[in-house]
Amino acid sequence: MIRVPMCPELTVERVLKQVQGHREIMRFLPDFTDNGKQYIEKDFLFAIVNTIDKNYFRESMAEIEMRRAKKTAQGEQGMIEIDRNLFGLLQQV
């Protein structure tokens, strides 16, 4: 059994988009050419991907961690810059 950490970036939809060009992986997944609803269990999809490409999830997790570290290193998030005059007005309230 494959163990992939819970990660919001690793969803069935995102993984499917990334592996759509990989013929060997797609060979084992349902054919959605009939415009049916695309439903694949996460465990099934992840097992197929991991069986065929042992490095997929390692590389994905490394990339996610790198992006998270970069975002954290950029400092405070959610801050905006406001004009001094507006700041002065806000202080008076």
N, C-alpha and C positions, 0 to 999 in steps of 0.2 A: 504494500500500500504506500502511496506517495503522500508525503507530508509537506504541504505548502503553507507557510504562515498566512494568517488572515491579513489581508492587505487590500484596502479599498481600490487600489489601482489595478489589481488582478481580478477582474470580473470576467465572467463567461463572454460577455459581449466584446470586451477589449481583446481578450486572448483570441477569440474567433477572428476578429478583424486582422490581427497580426499573422495568423497562420493560414489565412485563406489562399495565399500564394504557394503554400507548401504542399505539393501534390501528394506526398507520402502520408502526411497527416490527414489531409482531406479525404483520402481513400477510405479511412476508417470511420469517418463521420457521416451522419445522415445527409442525404441529398435534398437540398431545399429549393430545387428548381421549380417546384409546383406552387411557389409563392405561399407556402404554408408557414405557420408560425414557427420561428426558430427557437426550439426549446431543447437544450442539451443539459443534462445534469453536470454540475461543476466537477464532481469527482470523476465522472466518465471522461470528460474533455481533458482534464488535467492529467489523468492517467495515460491517455492516448498521446498527448503532447510530450509528456515526460518519457514515455517508453521510446518514442522515435527520436526525440532530441533531448538528451540528458542534460544539456547545458541551458536550455531555454529558460527555466525558472531561476537557475543560479544567476544567469546574466540579467534577467528581468529584475530580480531582487537587488542585485548590485547597482543597476541603473536607478532604481527607485530610491535606494539609500543615498546614492550620490546626489540626486536631485533634492532630497530632503535635507541633507547636510548643507548643500549650497544655499538653500532657502533659509535655513537657520543661521548660517554665517552672514547673511545679508543684513542681519540685525532685526530690529523691531518690525513687525508686520502690521499692516492695517493702519499705518500712520498716514496722515495727509498734511500738506503744508498749507497754512492759511496766511492771509495778508495780516500785517501788524495792526492795521486799522480795525479789521474785523476782530482780531484777537482782543484789542482794547475794548471794543463794544461788548464782546462776550464776557470779559472780566467785570464789567459794570453791572451785569445782570445778577 
